[in-house]
C-alpha cells in the first residue's frame, strides 16, 4: 500500500471501527530467524541508522550474511545462474526476479539479460505513437518515445521479444482467461499483428493465447493536464526478468536480486524487496561503490514514515 492510500485509510472515520490484528510470528521467512529479524527491523524502521558520508542522508547497514555486489553482471548470474535453462525452460524461472526502484533500471536489466542469453530470432517490435492534439508543436523524437516507455504501465517503444521470452501482461484484458495485469507468460511465436503466449502455470497442451496490440493513452507531460495526449499502440507485454519493487508485493519468490543503486523513495520500498524471499541464501543486493565501506559492509536507504507505522 502506498503512502497516499495509507494516509486515507488512517484518517478515515471508519478506521476507529477496525479490529487490529498483529502478526505474532513470521511465516515466509520463519526458518531463518536471524534474517527474519532483520526484515522486521527494516519494515518497522527499527534498524540502526547511520549518516551517509556521501550526503545521502540516513542509511541502514545490511547484515554481513546478506550478500551484496557492485557488479550488475554478478547480480544477473546470481538470479539466473543457468542461461541455457532460462532459454529452454523459461517457466522454471518464473519465481526469480531482479527488482529495481525505477522503470528505467528495469529496462536496462531486461536488455542486459537478453544480451547475456543471446537467443536466436530476437524481434524488435516498435510502437506506433501519435499526438492526439498538438497545439504546442511538440515533436515525438526518439528520446521522447523511449522516455514514455519508462513510465509505469506503459510498454517500451522498442519491445524486444523472442520465442521463449519470459514476459508480464500489462493490462487487464480478459479475467476469465487470466489475461490480467502482472500475469507472467512465455512467448511462443511472434506474428505481425499478434504475439502468441502461454501463461505460466497453464497446461502445455492446447492453443496458445493471442495477444494483439492495444492503445495506451498518456499525457506527454504527466504532471500537466494541459499537455498534449499521446496514444501509443503496442503489445501489452513487458519482459519480466527484471521488475519494479512494487510489482511482487505479497508474493514469495525463489531467488531475488535487488538493485538499490537508486534509493527507495516511498514508504516500505526497501522492506518489500527484502521480504520476498524465505531466507538469506535466496537474495543478493546491488549497491553503488560508495555505499560499501573499507570493511566491505553495505549500506542502503530505508524510507519508513514512523508516524504511520505505530498506528497500523
Residue pairs with C-beta under 8 A, 6 or more apart in sequence:
1 9
2 246
2 266
2 267
3 266
3 267
3 305
3 308
6 267
6 308
7 308
9 15
10 308
10 311
20 312
26 36
26 39
26 40
28 252
28 275
28 277
28 278
29 35
29 36
29 39
29 275
29 277
29 278
29 279
30 36
31 278
31 279
32 278
32 279
32 280
34 63
34 65
34 280
35 63
35 65
35 66
35 279
35 280
38 47
38 63
38 66
38 274
39 271
39 274
39 275
40 46
41 47
42 60
42 270
42 271
42 274
42 275
42 302
42 304
43 268
43 271
43 275
43 304
44 304
44 309
45 302
45 304
45 306
45 309
47 60
47 61
47 302
48 60
48 61
49 58
49 59
49 60
50 58
50 59
50 60
50 61
50 299
51 57
51 58
51 59
52 58
52 59
52 299
52 301
53 290
54 290
54 291
56 263
56 301
57 301
58 301
58 302
59 291
59 299
59 300
59 301
59 302
60 299
60 300
60 301
60 302
61 297
61 298
61 299
62 68
62 285
62 297
62 298
62 299
62 300
64 297
65 280
66 274
66 280
66 283
66 284
66 285
66 298
67 78
67 280
67 283
67 284
67 285
68 284
68 285
68 286
68 287
68 292
68 298
69 75
69 78
69 284
69 285
69 286
69 287
70 286
70 287
70 288
70 289
70 292
71 286
72 109
72 112
72 259
72 286
73 112
73 116
74 284
75 98
75 257
75 259
75 284
75 286
76 98
76 109
76 112
76 113
76 116
76 257
78 255
78 257
78 284
79 96
79 97
79 98
79 241
79 255
79 256
79 257
79 284
80 86
80 93
80 96
80 113
80 116
80 241
83 116
83 117
85 92
85 93
86 93
86 113
86 117
86 166
87 117
87 119
87 164
88 164
90 164
90 165
90 166
90 186
91 166
91 186
91 200
91 201
93 166
94 166
94 184
94 200
94 201
95 252
95 253
95 254
95 255
96 253
96 254
96 255
96 256
97 240
97 241
97 242
97 243
97 248
97 253
97 256
97 257
97 276
98 109
98 113
98 241
98 242
98 243
98 256
98 257
98 258
98 259
99 242
99 243
99 244
99 245
99 247
99 248
99 256
99 257
99 258
99 259
99 273
99 276
100 106
100 109
100 242
100 243
100 244
100 245
100 258
100 259
100 262
101 244
101 245
101 259
101 260
101 262
101 263
101 264
101 265
101 269
102 150
102 244
102 262
103 149
103 150
103 151
103 152
103 244
104 150
105 242
105 259
105 261
105 262
106 242
106 243
106 244
107 149
107 150
107 156
107 242
108 242
109 241
109 242
109 259
110 160
110 238
110 239
110 240
110 241
110 242
111 160
113 239
113 241
113 242
114 122
114 160
114 162
114 165
114 239
114 241
119 162
119 164
119 165
120 162
121 162
121 163
122 160
122 161
122 162
123 160
123 161
123 162
123 190
124 158
124 159
124 160
125 158
125 159
125 160
125 161
125 190
125 195
125 234
125 235
126 157
126 158
126 159
127 145
127 149
127 155
127 156
127 157
127 158
127 159
127 232
127 233
127 234
128 213
128 232
128 233
128 234
129 140
129 145
129 148
129 157
129 230
129 231
129 232
129 233
130 140
130 230
130 231
131 138
131 140
131 220
131 228
131 229
131 230
132 217
132 228
132 229
132 230
132 231
133 228
133 229
134 228
135 228
136 227
136 228
138 144
138 220
138 228
140 230
144 220
145 157
146 156
146 157
146 158
148 154
148 157
148 218
148 230
148 232
149 155
149 156
149 157
149 158
151 218
151 222
152 244
153 170
153 216
154 170
154 216
154 218
154 232
155 170
155 216
155 232
155 234
155 235
155 236
155 237
155 238
156 234
156 238
157 232
157 234
159 234
159 235
159 237
159 238
160 239
161 167
161 187
161 190
161 195
161 235
161 237
161 239
162 187
162 190
163 187
163 188
163 189
163 190
164 186
164 187
165 186
165 187
165 239
166 184
166 185
166 186
166 200
166 239
166 240
166 241
167 184
167 185
167 186
167 187
167 197
167 237
167 238
167 239
167 240
168 182
168 183
168 184
168 185
168 237
168 238
168 239
168 240
168 243
168 247
169 179
169 180
169 181
169 182
169 183
169 184
169 185
169 211
169 236
169 237
170 181
170 236
170 237
170 238
171 181
171 214
171 236
172 179
172 180
172 181
173 179
173 180
173 211
173 214
173 236
174 180
177 209
178 199
178 202
179 209
179 211
182 247
183 199
183 200
184 199
184 200
184 240
185 197
185 198
185 199
185 200
185 209
185 237
186 197
186 198
186 200
187 195
187 196
187 197
187 237
188 196
188 197
188 198
188 208
189 195
189 196
189 208
190 196
193 212
193 213
194 210
194 211
194 212
195 210
195 211
195 235
195 237
196 208
196 209
196 210
196 211
197 208
197 209
197 211
197 237
198 204
198 208
198 209
199 209
211 235
211 236
211 237
212 235
213 233
213 234
213 235
214 233
214 234
214 235
214 236
215 231
215 232
215 233
216 231
216 232
216 233
216 234
216 236
217 229
217 230
217 231
217 232
218 229
218 230
218 232
219 225
219 227
219 228
219 229
219 230
220 227
220 228
220 229
220 230
221 227
242 259
245 258
245 264
245 269
245 272
245 273
246 269
246 272
248 272
248 276
249 272
251 276
252 276
252 277
252 278
253 276
253 277
253 282
254 277
254 282
255 277
255 282
255 283
256 273
256 276
256 277
256 282
256 283
256 284
257 283
257 284
257 285
257 286
258 273
258 274
258 283
258 284
258 285
258 286
259 285
259 286
260 270
260 273
260 285
260 286
260 287
260 291
260 300
260 301
261 286
261 287
261 288
263 300
263 301
263 303
264 270
264 273
264 300
264 301
264 302
264 303
265 303
266 303
267 303
267 304
267 305
267 308
268 303
268 304
269 303
270 300
270 301
270 302
270 303
271 302
271 304
273 285
274 283
276 283
277 283
285 298
285 300
287 298
287 299
287 300
291 298
291 299
291 300
292 298
292 299
293 299
